[in-house]
Amino acid sequence: MRQRSLLILTTAITAGALTLSACGSRGQTDSGDKSKKTTVVIGVDAPLTGSLSALGQGIKNSVDLATKVANKQKEVPGVTFKIKSYDDQAVPSSGKQNATSMVDEDAILGTVGPLNSGVAQSMQGVFAKADLAEVSPANTNPALSQGDAWASGKKSRPFKTYFRTATTDIIQGRFAAQYYYKDAKKRKVFVVDDKQTYGAGLAKIFTQEFKRLGGTVVGTDHLTVKETDFSGIAGKVKSSGADSVYFGGQYPEGGLLSDQIKQAGAQVPVMGGDGIYDPAFIKASGTSNDGDYATSVGYPVEDLPSAKTFVKNYAAQKYSDPYGAYGGYSYDAAWAIIQAVKAVAADNDGKLPDDARAKITEALDKVSFDGVTGKVSFDQYGDTTNKQLTVYQVKNGAWKDVTSRTFKD
């Protein structure tokens, strides 16, 4: 869930405009010459069109807001920040193409995105070869930061250029299972996933934890993204005797699945992860889905004292789309890059060095600040150290937060 990033350095001289070539020295800003300016463009990669565009637009706008705030308060002396966005349409091949385009331009220094874990998988290697950092506000698949063998305890960071401000499904899946079993008192769950990297991974972790707690998985099934008829699955849920459903996937299919399960006569709640936590999940359902649940990373932005200024500033910009589930995390992802740029420039007499990409990646490992979503810093895998999560429930046709907790093993 994420957009493409360009970081371009241009030096404007009063007598004219001179743009440094890609192979030229980057950030040649003389602090004593007020006529010279360095422009850093942060790239954003996200689904800006298609069924997930509601989330993608919120990501893009939030990054844009971060650059505007940084410029207004002169966060990095001599540097002006801008964004350039790219639409991956939630398609891995598009994400890879976007990543390739970005690294082909030597001036690009960092990116925010993508939204989808599957898209991130296609982009990581491309960015790593170019020392180009990416900070995702929404990826949750553990393998992206801890390697494919993470489940066996053999964690290994595949790419040093990859970071995220959202916590992983290791945390979210277990958190969901614990709430369903301990708080909602569910004992017989039917598990469905969309066969995608995010959905299948989340469903697997949920299943393992639910069983560990003593619950029973009475059935499993899979659906295909962009299909609309899930009556077959709904019938299986009804006949299974399940007292609940867990869905690993996104809101376009999740809303329809919930609708058809209830139409089949199974009056049981559907729970999913942050992929369904969106008003569009409710709108996709023709039948009331009051009682359905979703977990999402972090605490409700509106309730965080640290987010009040963000919410106010976002509204003041009059963006046509809301910041959505990942707005706060997108802002913090962009701010992490801004802070890394600030640190690199400070260590180089106020200028950005020729190897700024690599230096920014190194600086991100050490970034630490109080952000919109709380304390922002990264562990040895590039994962956020913030493990706060929230359970939401549909009440009277809208998502309402039920409980927020800091996850502890």
C-alpha positions, -999 to +999 in steps of 0.1 A: +000+000+000+023+027-011+036+051-037+067+058-057+094+081-045+117+104-063+143+124-044+158+149-068+185+174-059+185+206-079+206+237-074+189+269-083+212+299-089+199+334-090+214+341-124+195+312-139+185+276-131+211+248-132+200+212-126+229+190-116+231+158-137+226+124-122+263+117-122+272+151-108+278+158-071+246+157-051+235+184-027+263+209-035+247+236-013+270+263+000+255+274+034+270+308+028+253+312-006+216+319+000+209+316-038+215+279-038+187+254-028+186+217-025+153+200-034+147+165-021+118+147-036+103+118-016+087+092-038+054+075-028+043+042-043+006+031-036-026+020-053-039+054-064-065+039-087-086+007-084-104-010-055-077+000-029-074+036-040-091+049-009-061+037+012-035+047-014-047+083-017-046+087+021-010+075+020+000+099-007-017+129+010-001+122+044+034+121+029+026+153+011+016+169+044+048+158+060+069+176+034+048+207+037+053+208+075+090+201+071+094+230+046+073+254+067+094+249+098+127+246+079+133+212+094+165+207+073+183+240+066+188+246+029+166+217+019+131+218+003+111+186+003+086+175-024+069+143-033+063+124-066+037+097-065+034+065-085+004+042-089+010+005-085-027-005-086-019-031-060-002-051-087+033-066-079+046-062-115+036-025-115+054-020-083+085-036-096+084-014-127+080+017-105+109+007-084+131+001-115+122+035-128+131+051-095+165+035-091+174+043-127+175+079-117+206+086-096+189+116-079+163+095-061+171+092-024+142+075-006+107+062-009+075+057+011+054+026+003+041+003-009+007-006+007+006-043-002+030-069+011+029-087-023+039-055-041+067-049-016+082-084-023+086-073-060+103-041-051+127-049-023+155-064-043+154-036-068+158-010-041+185-029-023+208-030-053+206+008-054+209+014-017+176+032-019+156+031+013+119+023+014+097+028+045+063+012+043+034+025+063+013-006+058+032-039+050+026-065+076+040-098+062+069-109+085+090-123+057+097-089+043+119-079+072+127-112+089+132-136+060+112-166+048+123-188+077+110-165+104+083-189+115+110-215+125+128-189+146+155-184+120+151-146+115+174-129+091+170-094+075+169-099+037+173-062+027+189-035+048+170-009+028+136-020+040+118-004+069+082-002+081+062+019+106+034-007+107+038-038+130+039-073+115+012-100+112+031-120+138+017-094+162-016-086+145-026-123+138-020-133+174-036-102+188-068-110+168-069-146+179-064-136+215-093-111+213-116-136+196-109-163+221-105-144+254-127-114+249-154-123+224-154-159+237-154-175+203-145-212+202-154-225+167-140-204+138-141-208+100-110-193+084-110-179+048-082-162+030-077-146-005-045-166-014-024-134-014+008-128+005-009-106+031-041-124+035-028-160+036+000-151+059-023-133+084-048-162+084-021-187+091-008-168+121-043-163+134-051-200+130-019-211+149-026-188+178-064-196+180-056-233+182-029-228+207-054-210+230-078-240+228-101-229+200-112-251+171-110-243+134-141-260+120-133-253+083-111-234+059-115-221+024-100-197-001-114-170-024-101-153-055-094-115-055-119-095-077-145-123-077-179-114-062-198-146-057-188-163-024-221-181-018-203-214-019-181-204+010-210-189+028-229-222+026-199-240+041-198-215+070-235-220+077-232-259+077-200-259+097-216-247+129-190-219+133-196-193+158-173-169+140-153-163+108-118-150+103-109-135+069-074-129+057-077-104+029-088-069+018-121-050+021-135-054-014-138-091-010-143-090+028-174-068+026-190-091+001-180-122+020-196-109+052-227-099+033-232-133+017-224-152+050-253-134+067-276-139+037-269-176+039-283-175+074-251-177+095-255-148+119-219-148+130-193-121+131-165-118+105-131-106+117-102-095+096-070-075+098-062-039+088-070-048+052-107-047+059-106-017+083-121+008+059-155+023+054-155+006+020-159-027+038-192-016+052-203+000+019-196-033+000-222-051+021-259-049+013-268-065+046-260-050+079-226-062+091-229-047+126-209-069+149-181-076+125-145-069+137-112-057+124-078-053+140-055-025+129-020-015+138-016+013+163-042+032+183-070+053+167-053+084+154-082+106+164-077+095+201-039+101+202-027+134+218+003+130+195-019+131+164-040+162+171-018+185+151-016+160+122-054+157+121-058+195+122-032+201+095-046+174+073-081+189+074-066+224+067-051+211+034-086+201+022-074+169+005-102+152-014-096+119+003-094+110+041-060+100+056-075+066+062-061+036+082-024+044+072-023+082+072-005+085+105+020+058+096+026+074+062+033+107+078+057+091+102+074+071+074+080+103+055+092+121+087+117+093+093+132+099+059+133+136+066+150+130+098+175+107+081+182+134+055+187+159+083+212+136+101+232+129+069+234+166+060+244+175+096+273+150+094+285+164+061+288+202+068+252+208+059+254+192+025+242+159+011+271+137-001+274+118-033+265+085-016+234+100+001+213+070-006+235+046+014+240+072+041+202+078+044+196+041+048+222+039+075+207+069+093+172+053+093+185+025+115+192+052+141+161+074+137+141+079+169+114+106+174+079+111+188+056+108+158+020+109+150+015+073+160+038+073+190+075+066+193+090+060+159+122+038+158+133+006+141+147-026+154+175-048+139+151-060+112+139-026+102+106-033+119+088-007+140+093-009+178+057+003+182+035-028+189+002-010+197-029-024+181-067-018+182-098-039+177-126-021+159-163-033+155-190-022+131-217-005+152-247+013+136-230+011+102-196+025+112-163+013+126-159+020+163-128+013+184-135-014+211-101-018+228-065-007+222-035-025+237+002-028+235+009-064+225+031-084+248+041-121+242 
